Amino acid sequence: MNQDTLYKAAKAAQEKAYAPYSQFKVGAAIVDEKGHIHTGCNIENAAYPIGCCAEQSAVSQMIINGGKNIEHILIVGRNGEPCPPCGACRQVIFEHGNKDTQVHLETADNQLSCQSISSLLPDAFDHSQLDK
């Protein structure tokens, strides 16, 4: 996985974000199990909290394009500020990844930090807790 390519894809998606209310544009780029990149951006709505986060948008694109599993996701917000996924997006990433899925965030010094989704969402709820 080339972090530079993934970063550029997330930044390009961020430019397409629809954020007229918050002015907080977010972009996300996913690498799936086949090595394909899928991107998404946040889409706001005047009727809060209706909208779509960048991570959810990218997951939708992955599924539409035939991807099944998130290997890596890179998320960008304001330049130089980490933009960690919200709680709902952490659950979505876990659902469509696995405990080792890597979440990459831009840092204050324009580097990337990386941690597993299981460290961001310990004791995650998953399909194993559902009645069969």
N, C-alpha and C positions, 0 to 999 in steps of 0.2 A: 504494500500500500504506500503510495507516494503522498506524503503529507502536503507537499506543495501543490500538487494537482487537486487534492481534496479541498485545500484551503481556497484555491482560486475558484473552484466550483461553488463553494459555499458563499463566497463574496459576490459572485455573479448572480446567484439566487437572491441574495440580500438586496441587490439593486432593484429587483422586481417586486419587493415587498409592498403591500398595500397597507400603509400605516399612517393615514391622514390625521388620526386623533392623538395618538401617543408620540408620533414621529420616531418611534423606536423600531427600526427595521432589523429583522433577524433573518439570517440565512442558515440553512443546514445542508450538508452533503453526506450521503450514506455510501459506504462500500458494502455490497452484498456478498453472499457466499461465492458468487461467480466472478467477483472482482469488478462488477459494473458499478458505476456511480449514478446515484439518483439524488436530485436536489429538491428543495422546497423553501418557501418563504412564508412569513406570517401574513395573514390576511385579516384585517380588522373589520369591525362592523359597528355602526353607530349604536346599535342595540347591544350594549355590553351585557353579558360576557360572550355573546355569540361571536365567533371568529375561529381562526385556525392557527395554531402555532406552526412555526417553520418545521419542527421535527415531525409533527403529524403530517404535514404536507409532503415531506420527503418520504415518509413511510408509505403514504398513499401512492406516490409515484413508483416506489420500489415494487409494491404489490401489482400495480397496473402493468408494469414492465416485466413481470414474471419472477422477480426476486422473492426469496423466502426468508432470508435470515440476515440481520444486520451484523456485520463484522466490526465495522467502525462507523462512527458518526462524528462529524466535526460541526460545531455550532459557532457562529459569529454574531455579535451584536455591535455595540458601539466600539470603535477602534480602541484597542488597548484595554478593554474591560472584559473580564470573563462574563459569559452569558450562559450560566448553567441551566439545564432544562427544568421546567416547572415540575411539580409532582405528577400531574397527569401525563406529561411527556415522558417522565422517567418510567412510568408504568407501561406506556406504549412501546418505548424502546426495549424494555425487558420482555414484553410479550412477543416482539418480532425480532428479538436477538436471543441472547442467552446470558448466563451470569458473567461470562467473560467478554461480552461486547464492550469495545473500547469507546469511551466518550472523550473527544478532544475539544479543548476550550482554549481560546486565545487568552493570553495573560497580559498583565500590565506592561511587560517589557517586550511585547509583540512576539512572544514565543508561543508555543503550544504546550499545555499541560494535558496529561492523559490519565484517566482512571477507568476502572471497570464500572459497568452499570450496577453491579452488585454492591460496590462501595458507595454509590450514590443512592441506592434503594435497597438497604439491607432488609432481610426477611420479606422479600417481595411476595405478593399474592400472585399465584399462577394457577394454571389448569389443574395441578395436582390437588388443590384444595376443593375443587368442585366435586359435587356428587356425581357419580357415574351412572 
